[in-house]
Amino acid sequence: MRKLIDQIAQPVASLLFLAGSVMFLPAFASMAVMGVWCFIGGSGILFLHSVSASA
């Protein structure tokens, strides 16, 4: 089960960071707030993943 969580959490967090980065490009400036939430979501997933890995 732990390996499955690893295989899902890291790619999802990476995709959120990628989407957030794209939303900060000038062509997508109207989506900047959504980009911030993508960064927050990706950071939260990585934080929870690292905390659960050390426990």
C-alpha positions, 0 to 999 in steps of 0.5 A: 500500500505504501508503494502505491501511495508513493507512486501516486502522490509524487506524480500528482504533486509534480503535475500540480506544480507544472500546472501552477507554473503554466498558469503564471505565464502571461498568456494565462495571467487570468488563471494566476490565482488557480496557479497559486492553489496548484502550488499550495496543493502540490506543496501540501501533498509533498509535505504530507508525503514526507511526514508520513515517510519519516513516521 
